[in-house]
Amino acid sequence: QVQLVESGGGLVQPGGSLRLSCAASKSALSMYTVSWYRQASGKQREMVASSGVNGMTNYAESVKDRFTISRDSTKNMVYLQMNTLKPEDTAVYLCNARKLVGAPLWGQGTQVTVSS
């Protein structure tokens, strides 16, 4: 069964940067639309950034010009580069992979905390 594993979260000061990674086992992420979601405490899960199989990307308005989603097919990884982080970016960040058919895949999440 395909598994997604996120890494790279942590504690960072406002204005700082982090890079999250999403790794997949047993399947090529190049075959999936891969998205990063986040869920802050007491709030609904929201899509942050997505990368389609055709290379198109999409971002939530709140992270445009600060976050960048990218792929490395040679390593079967998807990244989320997060710059100019704000306290409101604090959340658990989850990797999601989906095809046109079949159930979407989710990772276990990685905590990002932005605080001074």
C-alpha positions, 0 to 999 in steps of 0.5 A: 500500500502506498504511504506518504511521509511528511518531514521538515516541520518544526519551530521557527520565528516569524519571518523565518523559513522551512521546507517540508518534504513529502515522500511516497513509498511503492508508487511514483508521485509523478502519477498523482496530483499532490497537495499540501493541506494544513489544519490549525487547532480548532479550524477546518483543514485547508488546501495550501498548495497543489501540483498537478501531473501537468506541472500546474500549481495552485496556491491559497491566497494566504500563502501566494508569493510566500510558499512554493510547491515543487517536485523532484521526480528522481527522488520521488519527493514533493516539497513545500518551501515556506518563506516569510512565515507568520504565526497564522501559518502555525498548523499541522501540514499534511501531504495529499496525493490523488488520482482521477480514480481511487481514494486519496492518500494522506500522510500523518502530518508534520507540525509547523509552529511559528512563534517568537 
